[in-house]
Amino acid sequence: IPCYFGAETGYRWRNAHVCNDIPYFFECGFWPVSWFLVKTEIDGYKCHAGTGSIKESYGIWRIGGVWQVFGGDSVLRQGNKMFNLEFQYGMTLWGKNTTRYQEWVLKVQTQF
């Protein structure tokens, strides 16, 4: 089964009283068929303590699918025309009020 994993991180310097933070993003997925990608991700940031008086850290987990409406051999193929629809459900795992913060995400991806 074709699959992938990706990760990003960095450091954000903030001003005034807000703490600097370390944003992070982890994503993985697999293609059960060539036109459908199942993926999940964790997106958030961790505050760097001692750099400001306003501290906020959170993490959001999302899961969903990407449907290839038309295009090349896979969702990530480049060089051809393509059109994808992505639907995700997300919820805050830590940081903010975890029962209050839920989201539905719709993304449209195109290349012509």
N, CA, C and O of each residue as an XYZ file, in Angstrom:
448
protein
N       0.859     -1.184      0.000
C       0.000      0.000      0.000
C       0.896      1.235      0.000
O       1.728      1.383      0.895
N       0.749      2.115     -0.971
C       1.538      3.355     -0.989
C       1.174      4.252      0.203
O       0.001      4.412      0.538
N       2.193      4.828      0.829
C       1.953      5.679      1.991
C       3.020      6.770      2.063
O       3.995      6.747      1.312
N       2.823      7.724      2.975
C       3.787      8.813      3.153
C       3.726      9.323      4.586
O       2.777      9.052      5.322
N       4.762     10.069      4.963
C       4.842     10.730      6.264
C       5.568     12.053      6.071
O       6.545     12.122      5.324
N       5.105     13.093      6.729
C       5.759     14.394      6.643
C       5.739     15.091      7.987
O       4.847     14.858      8.802
N       6.723     15.949      8.220
C       6.803     16.705      9.470
C       7.423     18.068      9.203
O       8.304     18.208      8.355
N       6.953     19.067      9.935
C       7.498     20.426      9.859
C       7.575     20.997     11.265
O       6.751     20.675     12.120
N       8.563     21.840     11.498
C       8.661     22.561     12.763
C       9.460     23.835     12.527
O       9.994     24.050     11.439
N       9.537     24.663     13.536
C      10.261     25.926     13.420
C      10.294     26.630     14.762
O      10.074     26.013     15.804
N      10.569     27.912     14.731
C      10.559     28.737     15.944
C      10.002     30.096     15.571
O      10.438     30.695     14.588
N       9.048     30.591     16.338
C       8.415     31.878     16.043
C       8.710     32.863     17.172
O       8.354     32.628     18.326
N       9.365     33.965     16.820
C       9.635     35.032     17.789
C       8.429     35.953     17.828
O       7.971     36.430     16.789
N       7.918     36.201     19.014
C       6.744     37.048     19.178
C       7.152     38.337     19.876
O       8.248     38.424     20.430
N       6.291     39.323     19.853
C       6.604     40.584     20.520
C       5.651     40.815     21.694
O       4.761     40.008     21.960
N       5.854     41.909     22.371
C       5.037     42.317     23.524
C       5.091     41.241     24.617
O       6.174     40.813     25.015
N       3.936     40.813     25.091
C       3.887     39.900     26.237
C       3.596     38.446     25.850
O       3.452     37.587     26.720
N       3.510     38.176     24.549
C       3.173     36.824     24.095
C       4.440     35.983     24.013
O       5.464     36.431     23.498
N       4.358     34.753     24.529
C       5.513     33.838     24.488
C       5.903     33.490     23.063
O       5.045     33.362     22.190
N       7.209     33.336     22.829
C       7.676     32.729     21.590
C       7.132     31.306     21.563
O       6.793     30.755     22.610
N       7.046     30.709     20.384
C       6.536     29.334     20.349
C       7.214     28.511     19.263
O       7.905     29.027     18.384
N       6.985     27.225     19.366
C       7.525     26.251     18.428
C       6.337     25.606     17.713
O       5.667     24.744     18.283
N       6.069     26.018     16.464
C       4.983     25.375     15.716
C       5.426     23.998     15.220
O       6.605     23.775     14.945
N       4.468     23.080     15.111
C       4.780     21.740     14.612
C       3.620     21.223     13.780
O       2.476     21.644     13.950
N       3.932     20.313     12.885
C       2.937     19.708     12.008
C       3.437     18.323     11.611
O       4.530     18.187     11.061
N       2.642     17.306     11.890
C       2.948     15.924     11.506
C       1.781     15.408     10.682
O       0.620     15.637     11.020
N       2.095     14.713      9.603
C       1.050     14.230      8.702
C       1.456     12.874      8.145
O       2.628     12.644      7.848
N       0.497     11.986      8.004
C       0.755     10.705      7.354
C      -0.523     10.252      6.662
O      -1.624     10.676      7.014
N      -0.357      9.390      5.681
C      -1.515      8.896      4.957
C      -1.163      7.717      4.075
O       0.001      7.342      3.931
N      -2.207      7.141      3.485
C      -2.008      6.020      2.563
C      -3.111      6.037      1.500
O      -4.185      6.603      1.708
N      -2.825      5.411      0.368
C      -3.762      5.308     -0.741
C      -4.305      3.882     -0.809
O      -3.608      2.987     -1.285
N      -5.544      3.649     -0.339
C      -6.110      2.305     -0.499
C      -6.436      1.996     -1.966
O      -6.406      0.841     -2.389
N      -6.747      3.049     -2.733
C      -6.927      2.969     -4.189
C      -6.250      4.203     -4.776
O      -5.963      5.151     -4.045
N      -5.991      4.207     -6.078
C      -5.184      5.282     -6.673
C      -5.850      6.657     -6.628
O      -5.150      7.665     -6.730
N      -7.163      6.736     -6.481
C      -7.873      8.018     -6.533
C      -8.338      8.517     -5.163
O      -9.052      9.517     -5.093
N      -7.951      7.843     -4.071
C      -8.406      8.220     -2.737
C      -7.265      8.117     -1.727
O      -6.645      7.063     -1.585
N      -6.993      9.220     -1.025
C      -5.949      9.279      0.002
C      -6.610      9.424      1.370
O      -7.412     10.335      1.575
N      -6.286      8.544      2.297
C      -6.728      8.656      3.688
C      -5.570      9.258      4.461
O      -4.452      8.748      4.398
N      -5.823     10.349      5.199
C      -4.717     10.991      5.907
C      -5.144     11.478      7.278
O      -6.325     11.700      7.545
N      -4.150     11.636      8.138
C      -4.353     12.192      9.464
C      -3.187     13.127      9.765
O      -2.099     12.974      9.210
N      -3.422     14.093     10.644
C      -2.379     15.069     10.957
C      -2.559     15.614     12.366
O      -3.657     15.597     12.923
N      -1.462     16.094     12.928
C      -1.467     16.834     14.190
C      -0.798     18.171     13.909
O       0.313     18.224     13.381
N      -1.488     19.251     14.270
C      -1.049     20.607     13.978
C      -1.165     21.430     15.258
O      -2.207     21.404     15.914
N      -0.121     22.152     15.620
C      -0.210     22.967     16.827
C       1.063     23.720     17.113
O       1.936     23.849     16.255
N       1.160     24.221     18.338
C       2.399     24.853     18.778
C       2.566     24.740     20.280
O       1.596     24.617     21.028
N       3.809     24.784     20.697
C       4.192     24.686     22.106
C       4.855     25.991     22.495
O       5.798     26.435     21.840
N       4.366     26.608     23.561
C       4.927     27.889     23.986
C       6.309     27.680     24.618
O       6.543     26.685     25.304
N       7.211     28.622     24.380
C       8.549     28.604     24.960
C       8.481     29.395     26.270
O       8.476     30.626     26.266
N       8.430     28.683     27.365
C       8.262     29.305     28.683
C       9.392     30.288     28.980
O      10.544     30.063     28.608
N       9.044     31.369     29.649
C      10.025     32.359     30.037
C      10.257     33.457     29.017
O      11.070     34.351     29.251
N       9.557     33.410     27.885
C       9.749     34.432     26.853
C       8.603     35.439     26.798
O       8.631     36.355     25.976
N       7.608     35.289     27.648
C       6.478     36.213     27.695
C       5.496     35.794     28.758
O       5.557     34.672     29.262
N       4.589     36.687     29.104
C       3.633     36.387     30.170
C       2.361     35.715     29.654
O       1.653     35.078     30.433
N       2.054     35.841     28.368
C       0.875     35.192     27.795
C       1.331     33.883     27.161
O       2.027     33.879     26.145
N       0.928     32.769     27.776
C       1.369     31.446     27.329
C       0.180     30.679     26.764
O      -0.870     30.583     27.399
N       0.355     30.148     25.590
C      -0.692     29.355     24.981
C      -0.069     28.251     24.146
O       0.783     28.512     23.297
N      -0.490     27.027     24.384
C      -0.049     25.875     23.605
C      -1.282     25.061     23.255
O      -2.225     24.995     24.043
N      -1.285     24.442     22.086
C      -2.410     23.596     21.729
C      -1.985     22.600     20.665
O      -0.938     22.755     20.037
N      -2.792     21.592     20.470
C      -2.605     20.622     19.407
C      -3.950     20.205     18.852
O      -4.869     19.900     19.612
N      -4.075     20.190     17.535
C      -5.310     19.788     16.869
C      -5.033     18.532     16.044
O      -4.073     18.477     15.275
N      -5.884     17.535     16.217
C      -5.800     16.311     15.432
C      -6.881     16.368     14.356
O      -8.031     16.700     14.645
N      -6.516     16.047     13.119
C      -7.471     16.011     12.009
C      -7.367     14.673     11.277
O      -6.294     14.074     11.200
N      -8.479     14.226     10.753
C      -8.501     13.007      9.948
C      -9.478     13.218      8.801
O     -10.493     13.897      8.959
N      -9.175     12.641      7.663
C     -10.072     12.793      6.528
C      -9.550     12.120      5.291
O      -8.636     11.297      5.341
N     -10.153     12.487      4.173
C      -9.780     11.888      2.905
C      -9.658     12.925      1.812
O     -10.247     14.003      1.877
N      -8.873     12.569      0.798
C      -8.705     13.406     -0.394
C      -9.179     12.567     -1.579
O      -8.652     11.488     -1.852
N     -10.199     13.098     -2.283
C     -10.737     12.425     -3.450
C     -10.211     13.089     -4.711
O     -10.337     14.301     -4.884
N      -9.629     12.299     -5.577
C      -9.131     12.807     -6.853
C     -10.300     12.785     -7.839
O     -10.729     11.720     -8.283
N     -10.807     13.967     -8.175
C     -11.929     14.063     -9.105
C     -11.449     13.777    -10.521
O     -12.063     12.982    -11.233
N     -10.357     14.417    -10.938
C      -9.693     14.052    -12.192
C      -8.235     14.442    -12.087
O      -7.873     15.327    -11.311
N      -7.400     13.781    -12.867
C      -5.976     14.097    -12.845
C      -5.123     12.897    -13.179
O      -5.577     11.939    -13.803
N      -3.880     12.970    -12.750
C      -2.879     11.946    -13.057
C      -3.078     10.661    -12.290
O      -4.196     10.329    -11.896
N      -1.993      9.935    -12.077
C      -2.056      8.624    -11.444
C      -2.291      8.678     -9.943
O      -2.790      7.712     -9.367
N      -1.942      9.787     -9.297
C      -2.108      9.862     -7.842
C      -2.476     11.281     -7.442
O      -2.414     12.199     -8.259
N      -2.855     11.457     -6.200
C      -3.282     12.756     -5.691
C      -2.147     13.774     -5.758
O      -2.404     14.958     -5.973
N      -0.904     13.346     -5.581
C       0.221     14.273     -5.526
C       0.949     14.448     -6.859
O       1.970     15.134     -6.907
N       0.464     13.862     -7.911
C       1.138     13.944     -9.214
C       1.218     15.380     -9.705
O       0.266     16.145     -9.547
N       2.339     15.750    -10.296
C       2.517     17.092    -10.854
C       2.699     16.995    -12.359
O       3.033     15.935    -12.889
N       2.478     18.100    -13.034
C       2.702     18.138    -14.458
C       1.454     17.916    -15.288
O       1.484     18.162    -16.494
N       0.375     17.469    -14.709
C      -0.887     17.284    -15.418
C      -1.966     18.105    -14.734
O      -1.797     18.577    -13.610
N      -3.071     18.262    -15.435
C      -4.218     18.901    -14.812
C      -4.767     17.973    -13.738
O      -4.782     16.753    -13.900
N      -5.220     18.574    -12.629
C      -5.827     17.754    -11.584
C      -6.773     18.601    -10.758
O      -6.652     19.825    -10.699
N      -7.722     17.921    -10.117
C      -8.687     18.568     -9.243
C      -9.010     17.599     -8.115
O      -9.461     16.482     -8.369
N      -8.784     18.017     -6.864
C      -9.008     17.175     -5.693
C      -9.951     17.864     -4.715
O      -9.970     19.092     -4.622
N     -10.725     17.081     -3.994
C     -11.546     17.560     -2.887
C     -11.085     16.876     -1.613
O     -10.883     15.662     -1.593
N     -10.918     17.652     -0.549
C     -10.472     17.099      0.724
C     -11.459     17.490      1.817
O     -11.826     18.658      1.941
N     -11.883     16.516      2.602
C     -12.757     16.730      3.752
C     -12.047     16.221      4.987
O     -11.469     15.134      4.970
N     -12.083     17.007      6.076
C     -11.445     16.589      7.322
C     -12.325     16.956      8.512
O     -13.068     17.937      8.486
N     -12.219     16.150      9.540
C     -12.788     16.471     10.839
C     -11.618     16.702     11.781
O     -10.651     15.940     11.763
N     -11.691     17.741     12.603
C     -10.611     18.024     13.538
C     -11.141     18.360     14.912
O     -12.247     18.878     15.063
N     -10.333     18.058     15.911
C     -10.688     18.425     17.278
C      -9.420     18.738     18.062
O      -8.362     18.156     17.825
N      -9.553     19.667     18.995
C      -8.420     20.054     19.826
C      -8.148     18.952     20.831
O      -9.048     18.538     21.561
N      -6.914     18.475     20.875
C      -6.527     17.406     21.795
C      -6.022     17.947     23.124
O      -6.263     17.349     24.172
N      -5.326     19.068     23.087
C      -4.826     19.666     24.315
C      -4.675     21.169     24.132
O      -4.618     21.661     23.005
N      -4.612     21.886     25.228
C      -4.380     23.323     25.192
C      -5.630     24.123     25.445
O      -5.828     24.619     26.554
N      -6.480     24.264     24.450
C      -7.711     25.028     24.575
C      -8.791     24.142     25.191
O      -8.527     22.994     25.547
N      -9.996     24.671     25.314
C     -11.128     23.891     25.795
C     -11.407     22.784     24.774
O     -11.959     23.049     23.706
N     -11.030     21.562     25.096
C     -11.049     20.486     24.110
C     -12.456     20.075     23.695
O     -12.618     19.513     22.612
N     -13.474     20.327     24.499
C     -14.834     19.976     24.083
C     -15.465     21.066     23.230
O     -16.443     20.809     22.528
N     -14.931     22.259     23.278
C     -15.497     23.378     22.532
C     -14.931     23.483     21.119
O     -15.644     23.891     20.203
N     -13.685     23.129     20.930
C     -13.015     23.361     19.657
C     -13.018     22.118     18.787
O     -12.168     21.239     18.925
N     -13.977     22.061     17.899
C     -14.055     21.026     16.880
C     -14.239     21.728     15.547
O     -14.756     22.844     15.502
N     -13.824     21.088     14.463
C     -13.899     21.752     13.161
C     -14.144     20.752     12.056
O     -13.778     19.581     12.156
N     -14.769     21.234     11.006
C     -14.912     20.516      9.748
C     -14.177     21.336      8.703
O     -14.354     22.552      8.635
N     -13.365     20.698      7.897
C     -12.533     21.397      6.928
C     -12.861     20.877      5.527
O     -12.956     19.668      5.316
N     -13.032     21.787      4.580
C     -13.198     21.455      3.170
C     -12.093     22.186      2.405
O     -11.956     23.405      2.514
N     -11.309     21.435      1.633
C     -10.238     22.027      0.836
C     -10.446     21.628     -0.621
O     -10.882     20.518     -0.925
N     -10.127     22.548     -1.499
C     -10.152     22.288     -2.932
C      -8.741     22.488     -3.447
O      -8.130     23.528     -3.200
N      -8.219     21.502     -4.162
C      -6.869     21.580     -4.727
C      -6.993     21.454     -6.238
O      -7.707     20.593     -6.752
N      -6.283     22.330     -6.935
C      -6.346     22.269     -8.382
C      -4.989     22.608     -8.989
O      -4.185     23.320     -8.386
N      -4.751     22.100    -10.164
C      -3.542     22.405    -10.918
C      -3.902     22.358    -12.396
O      -4.427     21.355    -12.880
N      -3.621     23.438    -13.111
C      -3.931     23.498    -14.541
C      -2.744     23.977    -15.321
O      -2.815     24.092    -16.545
